[in-house]
């Protein structure tokens, strides 16, 4: 299974957020799990759509009662440009 975020090896929080946004830009395909009260959580991020779809199929087979979505996340790119 591919982790949702890379391991944080930096000591500085600004460096950690910069590396996280860089990782997010490199992996724009996200699997989102929908939670109650209009909440959501990112399960995994991928560089390409095909592996994301395959992972989504497995998740839906393992937990059929949960609701998942596959999205292309461009928001992380816009947020990093504003700063």
Sine and cosine of phi, psi and omega as CSV:
sin_phi,cos_phi,sin_psi,cos_psi,sin_omega,cos_omega
0.00,0.00,0.64,-0.77,0.00,-1.00
-1.00,0.03,0.77,-0.64,-0.02,-1.00
-0.93,0.37,0.46,-0.89,-0.02,-1.00
-0.93,0.35,-0.54,0.84,0.00,-1.00
-0.68,-0.74,0.49,-0.87,0.03,-1.00
-0.94,0.34,0.43,-0.90,0.05,-1.00
-0.90,0.44,0.67,-0.75,-0.05,-1.00
-1.00,0.03,0.93,-0.36,-0.01,-1.00
-0.94,-0.34,0.04,1.00,-0.03,-1.00
-1.00,-0.05,0.47,-0.88,0.00,-1.00
-1.00,0.01,-0.50,0.86,-0.06,-1.00
-1.00,0.07,0.66,-0.75,0.00,-1.00
-0.95,0.31,-0.55,0.83,0.03,-1.00
-0.93,0.37,-0.61,0.80,0.05,-1.00
-0.93,0.37,-0.59,0.80,0.02,-1.00
-0.92,0.40,-0.66,0.75,0.00,-1.00
-0.94,0.34,-0.55,0.83,0.04,-1.00
-0.92,0.39,-0.67,0.74,0.01,-1.00
-0.94,0.35,-0.56,0.83,0.04,-1.00
-0.92,0.39,-0.67,0.74,0.01,-1.00
-0.93,0.37,-0.57,0.82,0.06,-1.00
-0.90,0.43,-0.69,0.72,0.05,-1.00
-0.88,0.48,-0.69,0.73,0.00,-1.00
-0.89,0.45,-0.61,0.79,0.03,-1.00
-0.93,0.36,-0.54,0.84,0.02,-1.00
-0.98,0.22,-0.35,0.94,-0.05,-1.00
-0.81,-0.58,0.97,0.25,-0.11,-0.99
-0.98,0.19,-0.31,0.95,-0.01,-1.00
-0.99,0.11,0.85,-0.52,-0.07,-1.00
-0.85,-0.52,0.62,-0.79,0.20,-0.98
-0.98,-0.18,0.84,-0.54,-0.05,-1.00
-0.94,-0.35,0.72,-0.69,0.12,-0.99
-0.97,-0.23,0.80,-0.60,-0.01,-1.00
-1.00,0.09,0.74,-0.67,-0.02,-1.00
-0.91,-0.41,0.19,-0.98,0.04,-1.00
-0.89,0.46,0.33,-0.94,0.03,-1.00
0.88,0.48,0.63,0.78,0.05,-1.00
0.84,0.54,0.50,0.87,0.07,-1.00
-0.99,-0.12,0.31,-0.95,0.02,-1.00
-0.49,-0.87,0.34,-0.94,0.07,-1.00
-0.63,-0.77,0.58,-0.81,0.03,-1.00
-0.99,0.12,0.86,-0.52,-0.02,-1.00
-1.00,0.09,-0.73,0.68,-0.04,-1.00
-0.40,-0.92,0.37,-0.93,0.05,-1.00
-0.82,-0.57,0.57,-0.82,-0.06,-1.00
-0.68,-0.74,0.43,-0.90,0.08,-1.00
-0.98,0.21,-0.57,0.82,-0.10,-0.99
-0.82,-0.57,0.40,-0.92,-0.07,-1.00
-0.95,0.33,-0.65,0.76,-0.08,-1.00
-0.86,0.50,-0.73,0.68,0.06,-1.00
-0.90,0.43,-0.55,0.84,0.03,-1.00
-0.91,0.41,-0.68,0.74,0.03,-1.00
-0.90,0.43,-0.64,0.77,0.03,-1.00
-0.90,0.43,-0.68,0.73,0.02,-1.00
-0.91,0.42,-0.62,0.79,0.03,-1.00
-0.89,0.45,-0.66,0.75,0.05,-1.00
-0.86,0.50,-0.68,0.73,0.01,-1.00
-0.91,0.42,-0.70,0.71,0.02,-1.00
-0.87,0.49,-0.66,0.75,0.00,-1.00
-0.92,0.39,-0.51,0.86,0.06,-1.00
-0.96,0.28,-0.61,0.79,-0.03,-1.00
-0.97,0.26,-0.60,0.80,-0.01,-1.00
-0.75,-0.66,0.99,0.17,-0.08,-1.00
-0.93,0.37,-0.32,0.95,-0.01,-1.00
-0.99,0.13,-0.30,0.95,0.00,-1.00
-0.99,0.12,0.44,-0.90,0.01,-1.00
-0.94,-0.35,0.81,-0.58,-0.02,-1.00
-0.84,-0.54,0.43,-0.90,0.10,-0.99
-0.69,-0.72,0.52,-0.85,0.10,-0.99
-0.96,-0.29,0.84,-0.54,-0.05,-1.00
-0.77,-0.64,0.46,-0.89,0.12,-0.99
-0.99,-0.16,0.93,-0.36,-0.13,-0.99
-1.00,-0.03,0.96,-0.29,0.09,-1.00
-0.98,-0.22,-0.09,1.00,-0.04,-1.00
-0.90,0.44,-0.63,0.78,-0.03,-1.00
-0.89,0.45,-0.51,0.86,0.04,-1.00
-0.94,0.34,-0.66,0.75,0.00,-1.00
-0.92,0.39,-0.64,0.77,-0.01,-1.00
-0.90,0.44,-0.66,0.75,-0.03,-1.00
-0.94,0.35,-0.45,0.89,0.01,-1.00
-0.97,0.23,-0.47,0.88,0.00,-1.00
-0.93,0.37,-0.56,0.83,-0.09,-1.00
-0.98,0.22,0.00,0.00,0.00,0.00
